Amino acid sequence: MNRQKTVRFITALFACLSLFLYSCHSSPTPGKSGEDKGTPSSPAAPKESGEKQSSSAQGEVIATVNGVNIYRKELDRTFNAHVSQNPALADNLPLEQKQQLQQMILDRLIEGELICQKGKELNITISDEEVAARIEQFKKQFSTEEEFQNRLKDNNITLDDLKREIKRNMIISRVIQQQMATQTASQPSSDEELKAYYEAHKDQFKQEEMVKASHILVKVEKDADEATKKKAREKIEGLLKKAKAGEDFATLAKENSDCPSSQNGGDLGFFTRKQMVPEFSQVAFSLKPGEISDVVETQFGYHIIKVTDTKPAAESSFEESKPRIQQYLSGKQRSDSIKNYIQSLREKADIKIFLPKPSPAAENPSAPGEANPSAAPSSQQGN
């Protein structure tokens, strides 16, 4: 599903730099879900800032930051992590957009290295105990130690890689926190400013029709053979009979669904039509609360959908929207401050980039999965 409320392993593991620094403070559109969908994660290289590494071991050098190498391997790992979170991109990503996405990721890697170097200058250190505590937090997302280790293996990450990456991202976080602490606290916007924003962006305060649904997914790979598809179909039809017969839907989802939402009994929260693939939305929006669909086939496999609630289309009033507008404007001030700080680091640094620039055709479109800075933050709670 393109709107799964789940903890994606790479995103959770690598407090992604682009999300932390550039979590786009979009305008407060009520018609969008609060969930981040497809923000590119940016795992930086598993190295300490300034650590010298063998080019032969790491591969092609694509940039240097004050003499510290950034390798093709780092870029490829991050790119693959992003695409893995957006399966629809895998076969449909034009070359121009691929180049643009690579350039965006390289920019984040460069900025991560700059901030880590600043952390070293500021004598910021992260203890082994802090790293261990963060790893324990991640482990809680898995049923067993074996499941955690297998996920590391699946993503070609060693435990030492993970420890270094956690330490690196914690340094980044603390440098930014220190920088923000030196800034003069922003003043809340006046009612006149909030009202002016509301009047200038009224279209963003129209809430689209939404449904809240749970689902059970029996996953089928795109290249699966007929025998595998038949087996999956038989399984989903058996589950459908149980659901229609009155068995608890949440329990069936927890025990049988291949979607990470199974941990929540299949609950996907509220979503709009555009937040799901068409085949799924068409059925979900045709159901009434309490109704269960027949088997629905999408690119992800076979689903059973149960709608639990609906919200009609509506427009938020100014008074209802004020807290979200204030939050957005305050967040934008912080975001702009961080961007300016990073830009100042870039201007003082010796940065050499060897990655070819994207072709002109790729200059304008937004990178796939990247939040549009002009889009607004959600006013709705998914779950």
Secondary structure, DSSP 8 states (H G I E B T S, - for coil): --S-----HHHHHTT-HHHHHH-------TTSBSS--S-------SS-TT----HHHH--EEEEETTEEEEHHHHHHHHHHHHHH-GGGTTT--HHHHHHHHHHHHHHHHHHHHHHHHHHHTT----HHHHHHHHHHHHTTSSSHHHHHHHHHHTT--HHHHHHHHHHHHHHHHHHHHHHHTS-------HHHHHHHHHHTGGGGEE--EEEEEEEEEE--TT--HHHHHHHHHHHHHHHHHHHTT--HHHHHHHH--SGGGGGTTEEEEE-GGGS-HHHHHHHTT--TT-B---EEETTEEEEEEEEEEE--EE--HHHHHHHHHHHHHHHHHHHHHHHHHHHHHHHS-EEE-S----GGGSSS--TT---TTS----B---
